[in-house]
Amino acid sequence: MLVFEKSRPGRGISALPECDVDIYTLPDEDMRETDLHLPEMAEVDLSRHYTELAKKAHGVNDGFYPLGSCTMKYNPKVNEKTASFDEFTQIHPLQPEHTVQGCLQVIKETEESLAEITGMSNFTLQPAAGAHGEFTGLLLIKAYHLANGDTKRKKIIVPDSAHGTNPASAVMAGMDVINVDSTPEGLVDVAKLREVCEGNDEIAGLMLTNPNTAGLFDPNIKEITDIIHECGGQCYYDGANLNAIMGWARPGDMGFDCVHLNLHKTFSTPHGGGGPGSGPVGCKEHLAKFMPGLTVEGEEGSLAFAKASESLGEMKNFYGNFLVVVKALTYIKMLGKQGIPEASKNAVLNANYMMNKLSAKYDIAFNPKVCMHEFVMDIARQAKETGVTAMDIAKGLLDNNIHPPTMYFPLTVHEALMAEPCETESKETLDEAIKVFLELNDLAYSDPEALHAAPVKTPVTRLDEVGAARHPVLKYEFE
């Protein structure tokens, strides 16, 4: 039931005191023609309404959440504690620099830590999300080519295993997208890539995730970045999957020129619920002069903001989502140089444990012997033999208090379920999830109609998704 349906005329939250200042009335031309549609409810009813909605939501605190390529790992509560300090929350972005030295220290240490982890020389914390970071990285590449007089370099190569936002970000940056197919093993086809790049002076760069969306680390990664550099392009690293390699391998050492990170994935700040996120961008020295926004320079106690000499401008107001950065730095400091590689090692261990157990009954796409942080199950065989699809398995998981893996992605696997268990899940949790997956596979063969009807235990049961897509109801219609 919607909040508007619970509304009753005349009810309210509280009785406000009589206004003790002059009331200013806007001119008629600036006034609405009709009153705002606001619900009229008692405070207790409103509180119960939103509490009821919260109980229907499923998050990492409720159960297993193996959403592939998103790294939905548990966020330590100590992060929230440090971000709640008055010294961080009770400040203004326009305060004089000498009054916020601690905050500047947070920005500087975060930039330096991320640069060390990724093998970059500079970082900006301005971008507010992953796709925003992608866009920023592409603008850096664009600025670099324009500064060199290479105005015709407008083509970005994006492999078919790339994240869905990559092509959109390239188009937003004014680039044309060239798609490169994967090999049967799920890796970049180096021969096709070389064919696209050879003698092509219009290539601006490459967008690549490594390990890729199928959870595979490309053994040809250095050859791939060399090919791009040989034709005059730049290499952009989508850092969405950095949780698999942080502390073990660095994008900068692989040959990438710039990188975006998702603090809300790899560095344990909140993920989902509409934000806020954070997508810092790092770059090598030759791109640093184009960096957006302000960075922090100087020594502790005398820190100050500085702007790049040929900055491409502002990507967001002020300094990014600062409190998200505080949480990320807390995580980095808590783990340290030993804990960061241990976290990624455990993420890979959990994924391989789960993949090997499930391979007894599920086909693993591309048949890897070892995956990284995630793996892809191909449900095509079950769909052919029983009529049960990846969507049906996902619906069945909901009845077992498990959030489904990513469905139908990557696009190279038609009946895909992409699972990422993360390093924060215990063996007991994984064993229970594996048991449920295997039982659902058996149910597909013994009673496929049960899965076609799932979920049946959730607050909202199976929806008419085709109808919703074709005839969407996008707003509440008032009488």
Salt bridges, closest charged atoms under 4 A:
GLU52 OE1 - LYS6 NZ 3.49
GLU52 OE2 - LYS56 NZ 3.55
GLU80 OE1 - LYS327 NZ 3.23
GLU109 OE1 - LYS333 NZ 2.70
GLU112 OE2 - LYS108 NZ 2.58
GLU116 OE2 - LYS337 NZ 3.43
ASP150 OD2 - ARG153 NE 3.02
ASP181 OD2 - LYS192 NZ 3.66
ASP201 OD2 - LYS152 NZ 3.87
GLU202 OE1 - LYS155 NZ 3.79
GLU223 OE2 - ARG194 NH2 3.05
ASP226 OD1 - LYS222 NZ 2.88
ASP238 OD2 - HIS163 ND1 3.37
ASP253 OD2 - ARG250 NE 2.87
ASP257 OD2 - HIS229 NE2 2.74
ASP257 OD1 - HIS286 NE2 3.45
GLU310 OE2 - LYS289 NZ 3.51
GLU314 OE2 - LYS307 NZ 2.55
ASP363 OD2 - ARG381 NE 2.89
GLU374 OE2 - HIS373 NE2 3.29
ASP392 OD2 - HIS452 ND1 3.12
ASP392 OD1 - ARG462 NH2 3.08
GLU423 OE2 - LYS73 NZ 2.96
ASP431 OD2 - LYS427 NZ 2.85
GLU439 OE2 - LYS435 NZ 3.01
ASP442 OD1 - LYS361 NZ 2.76
GLU465 OE2 - LYS395 NZ 2.65
